[in-house]
Amino acid sequence: MNNITPSIILVHPQLAENVGMAARAMMNCNLSDMRLVSPREDHLSATAISASSGAEEILHQAKVFDSVQEAIADLQDVYATTARHRNQTKMVYTADKAATEMTKAIKQGLKCGLMFGPERTGLENDDVSLCDAIINIPLNPKHCSLNLSQAVLLVGYEFYKQQINTLDEQFVTNDTTIASKEKLQHFYDFLEVELNNCGNFSIDEKRPRMLRNLRNIFSRRSLTEQELNTLYGIINYLKQPHQK
């Protein structure tokens, strides 16, 4: 059966801690298939398990290979992550564009993989040559190196976003709802009466403009019913006589 998420291939990872943190990043992004190519340290060590911060199941299920060729043998679409120009004729994608392409490929039944190099040197040219395309994450040219787990998280997150169709923004009202235009108009009428009672409209010619400005202030953002009730309460309190 085809994978529904890309495999994460870590080539010659050096530190068990970084492998553990990469597993944590994978679980953050709902990725599960970790493949290790000749890791220098034990990916099931106490250090790795601790660094995974609850994602140890990914470490326990990880597959270990002797070569990159073996690690990607069953895959059909593999992306190499690298920040350096490799002088190889390949498509170079941003992480979000690559996520779009991988999503299309997986829907077509293809098995995909994301390849990451060792912490100190990154992928070698021979490794990159085995991949279908390159993912480049544009960062500060003066300091573009990433920790292994950071790279996994950045690329994995872009893929994860494609699967959950997250909203770019949302207005959270919690236990209340956005006030209707009718309730807003009632508030405007109430405010006009109270301002008139306190003598604020001493110059009749300025009255329409002032009311228009007040409506603009309160309609600029979506007021909730709770916020309207708070405004009513403040105005009713202020209009009462109070001892100094």
N, C-alpha and C positions, 0 to 999 in steps of 0.2 A: 504494500500500500504506500502511496506517495506521501511524503511529509507535507504537512499543511503550513509549516514554517521553515525558514531556511536553517540549515545546519551552521553551527559556528565552529570554524576550524582554527585552532590556535597552533601555529607552527613554532616548534622549539621554545615554548614558554619557559622562562628562566626561574621565576619565583612561584612557589606554591601559593603564597598569599595573593598574587595577582590572578592566578587561576581561580582561586576561591572568590575573589571580588568580581571576576568576569562571570562566574556562575550566578552571583547575586544580580548583576546587571541583566543577564539573560532572563532570570525569573521575573525581574521588573517588567520586562518586555514580552513575557509569555513565550519565550524561546526555551527549548528543552534539549535539543540534540547538540551536545558538546563533543567535538572531536579533537584529540590532542596528538600532535606529531612529535614524538620523542621529547617529552617534557623533561627538563633537567631535574626537577624535584617531584616528589610523590604528590599527586593531586588529591590523595585521600589522607594526607597527613593532618595532624591536629591544627596546624597553621592554616591550611587550605579550608578545612571545615569551619573553623572559627571565622575566617574572612568571608565565607559565603553568607554568613548572617541569616541562616534559615533556608538557604538554597542548596543544602548538601545533597538532596536527591539528584540534582543535576550532576554533581561530582560522582556520585555512586553509579550513575548510568552512563557516564562518559566513556567513549571508546578511545583506545590508544593505538596509534599506528606508527610504523617505522618510517614511513615516507609520505610526502604530500600526495604522490600518485595514488597510494593505497587509500588515503583519507578521502579523496574526492572521486574514487573510482565509480561509485554508483550515482554520482550527481551529474546533472546535465547543464547547469547554468551556474557558474561560479564567479564571484566578484572578489577582487583583491583590494584591500584597503591599504593605501600608501599615500604619503604626502609628497614623495619625490617624483620628479619627472624621470621616466624609465626608458625613454627613447624606443618605445615599442608602439607599434601601430595597433591601438585599441581604443574603444570607446571609453571616455572618462566621464563618470556621472557624479553629481552631488549625491549625498546620502538620500535626500528625499526623492530625487528622480530615480535612483537605483531601487528604492523601495517600491515605486510605482511599477517599474519593469519587473521586479521579482513577483509582485502580486499578480501581474498578468501571466507570468510564466507558470506560477503555481496553479492558477485557475485552469491553465491548459494541461495540467498534469505533470509538469516538469518538477524535478527535484533541484533545489537551489542551495547554494552555500555561500557563506561570507568568510573570507580568509584574512587572518590577522597574523602579523609577524612577531618575532621575539621583541622583548621590551627595549633592548639596547640598539638593535640595528634595523628592525623592521624586516619586511619580506625581501628575499633575494630576487634578483632578476629572473632566475630560473623558475622560482615559484610563481612569479607574476605571469610568466610566459604560459603557464598551464591554465590561466584563468581567461574567462570570456571578456571581461571588462574590468575597469578600475574604478574604485570609489575614492574620490578625493574630498576631504573636508576642509574647506577654505578657512584658515585661521591666520593669526598674526604671522607674517612671513619671518619675523625675527625670532619667533618662538612658537613653532607649530607642532611640536611633539606632544603626544598624548600618552597617558598611562594606558596600559592594555585594557583595563576594565572601562575606562572612560570612552575609548574608541568603540568597544562593544556596545556600551550604553547608547552612544550617539547614533550609531547606525541602526541598532536594534530598535530604538525608539521611533525612528522614522518609519520603519516597517510596521511597528505596532500601531502607529497612528492611522495607517492605511486600513487596518483591520477593524478599528473601533469607530471610525467616522466621527471623531471628536469634533465638537463645535468650536469655532474660532473664539467665540465669546458667548456668555449667557448671563442674564440678569437674574440673580438669586433673590427671591422675596421672602424666603423662609416660611413663616406661618401666616403671612398676610398675602394680599393680592394687589395688583396694580389698580389704582382707583379709576373708575369709569369717567368719561368726559362729563357725564351728568353730575357726578359727585364733585368733580373739580369745579363745575360751574356754580354749584351750590356754595362751595367755599369762596369763590370769587365774589358772589353776591353778598355773602356774610361779611367778607373783608371790606367790601365797599361800604356797607351799612355802618360798620364799626369805625372806619376811617372818617366817614361823614359825621358820625356822632361826636367824634373827638375834635372836629373842626379842621381836619387835614385838607379838606377841599375848599379852602378859603378863596381860591381863584378859580372860577368856573372854567375858564379857557384851558387850564392845565389839567383838568380832571380826566378827559379821555386819554391823554397821553400817559398820565400816571397809571391809570387802570390797565392800559395796554402793556406798560412796562412790568407791572405786577404779574399779569397773566404770563408774559414771556418768562419771568423768573421761575414761576412754579410749573410751567409746562416744558421747560427745557430738559428736565429729566422726568422719568416716569415715577411720579409720587405714588406711594402705596396707601391703602386705606388707613393703615396704622399711622403713617406719617401725617396724613390729613387730620386724624384724631388728635395727634400730638399738637399740631398747629392750632386747632380749635381750642385745645386746653390752654395753651400759652396765651392766646389772645383773650380768652375769657378771664384768665387770671390777671392779666395786665390791666384790664378795664375795671377791675374791682378796686375800691379804695383800700389802701394799706397804711398801717401806722408806721411812722418812721422811728 
